[in-house]
């Protein structure tokens, strides 16, 4: 009797990868096309269970379809991508569209350039104070500084609740 040949299944494009690490955790990674600078956009995240990894991978696919693949960023421990991801996940549906555009403008013009080199663990009170001193030196308006402070506080609160 002839044995059936086993055919290796290949995932279709943009379906993503989940790999079990040596410590038992799972690393999920998905390809979302290319960034504006021409490099591949492959965000990855580490999870405790396979189900969490699958849920994240599916969420990334939905976000890529909804917001465009360029808006999805690598969510490593660096503050700027985490903040950007939080804005897209939490704030976008929560606030009125013009207000969201204002928040994104604050992110692009002030937060991203200053905090791009910081990891979340390095975000101390003194770093934040220096950031606001820099905004004052650059003569950024008082109302804009107040709004940026509120946005950063909301992110800190969301992270303390486990939503950020």
C-alpha positions in Angstrom: 0.0 0.0 0.0 1.4 3.4 -1.0 2.0 6.0 1.6 0.5 9.4 1.2 3.0 12.2 0.8 2.8 14.8 3.5 2.8 18.2 2.1 4.2 21.0 4.2 1.6 23.7 4.7 2.8 27.2 4.0 1.0 30.1 5.5 -0.4 32.6 3.0 1.1 36.1 2.8 0.8 38.4 5.8 -0.5 35.7 8.1 2.3 36.1 10.6 4.6 33.9 12.6 4.3 32.6 16.2 7.4 31.0 17.6 7.9 29.4 21.0 10.9 30.8 22.8 13.3 28.9 25.1 11.7 30.3 28.2 8.2 29.0 27.1 6.8 32.3 26.0 5.6 33.0 22.4 6.9 35.6 20.0 4.4 36.8 17.5 5.5 38.7 14.4 3.5 39.9 11.4 4.6 41.5 8.1 2.6 44.7 7.3 4.2 45.8 4.1 6.8 48.6 4.1 7.4 51.8 6.0 7.7 55.2 4.4 11.6 54.8 4.4 11.4 51.6 2.5 12.2 49.1 5.3 9.9 46.2 6.1 7.2 46.9 8.7 7.4 43.7 11.0 6.1 44.5 14.5 6.7 41.8 17.1 5.6 41.2 20.6 6.2 38.5 23.2 3.3 36.8 25.1 2.9 34.1 27.8 0.4 32.0 25.8 -0.3 31.0 22.2 -3.9 32.5 22.5 -2.6 35.9 23.4 -0.1 35.8 20.5 -2.9 34.8 18.0 -5.2 37.6 19.4 -2.4 40.2 19.0 -1.6 39.0 15.5 -5.3 39.3 14.5 -5.6 42.7 16.1 -2.5 43.9 14.1 -4.1 42.7 10.9 -7.4 44.6 11.6 -5.5 47.7 12.6 -3.4 47.5 9.4 -6.6 47.3 7.3 -8.3 50.1 9.3 -5.5 52.6 9.7 -3.1 51.5 7.1 0.0 49.4 7.6 2.3 52.5 7.8 0.6 53.5 11.1 1.5 50.2 12.9 4.9 50.5 14.6 7.2 48.1 16.3 6.1 47.9 20.0 9.5 47.2 21.6 10.3 48.8 25.0 11.0 52.2 23.4 8.6 54.9 24.6 7.7 56.5 21.2 6.3 53.4 19.5 4.4 52.5 22.7 2.9 56.0 22.9 2.0 55.9 19.2 0.4 52.5 19.5 -1.6 53.7 22.5 -2.9 56.7 20.6 -4.1 54.4 17.8 -5.5 51.7 20.0 -7.1 53.8 22.8 -7.5 57.4 21.8 -8.6 57.2 18.2 -12.1 56.0 18.9 -12.4 57.8 22.2 -12.1 61.4 21.1 -13.6 63.6 18.4 -11.7 63.5 15.1 -10.3 67.1 15.1 -9.2 66.6 18.7 -7.4 63.4 17.7 -5.6 65.3 14.9 -4.4 67.8 17.5 -3.1 65.0 19.7 -1.3 63.5 16.7 0.2 66.9 15.9 1.5 67.2 19.5 2.9 63.7 19.2 4.6 64.4 15.8 6.0 67.9 16.6 7.0 67.6 20.3 6.8 64.2 21.9 8.3 62.0 19.2 11.4 64.1 18.5 12.3 64.4 22.2 11.5 60.9 23.5 12.6 58.8 20.5 15.8 57.7 22.3 14.1 56.9 25.7 12.9 53.5 26.8 9.9 53.2 29.0 12.0 52.3 32.0 14.0 55.5 31.6 10.9 57.7 31.8 11.5 59.4 35.1 10.0 62.6 36.7 13.3 64.4 35.9 13.1 63.4 32.2 9.6 64.7 32.0 10.5 68.0 33.8 13.4 68.5 31.3 11.0 67.9 28.4 8.6 70.6 29.7 11.5 73.0 30.3 12.6 72.4 26.7 9.1 73.3 25.5 9.2 76.5 27.5 12.5 77.4 26.1 11.2 76.8 22.6 8.3 79.1 23.5 5.6 76.5 22.9 2.3 78.0 24.1 1.1 77.4 27.6 -2.2 75.8 26.5 -0.3 73.4 24.2 2.1 72.4 27.1 -1.0 71.9 29.3 -2.6 69.6 26.7 0.6 67.6 26.2 1.0 67.1 29.9 -2.6 65.8 30.1 -2.0 63.4 27.2 1.1 62.0 28.9 -0.8 61.6 32.2 -3.5 59.7 30.4 -1.0 57.3 29.0 0.7 56.9 32.4 -2.8 56.1 33.9 -3.6 53.7 31.2 -0.3 51.8 31.7 -0.9 51.6 35.5 -4.3 50.1 34.7 -2.8 47.7 32.2 -4.4 49.2 29.1 -1.3 51.0 27.7 
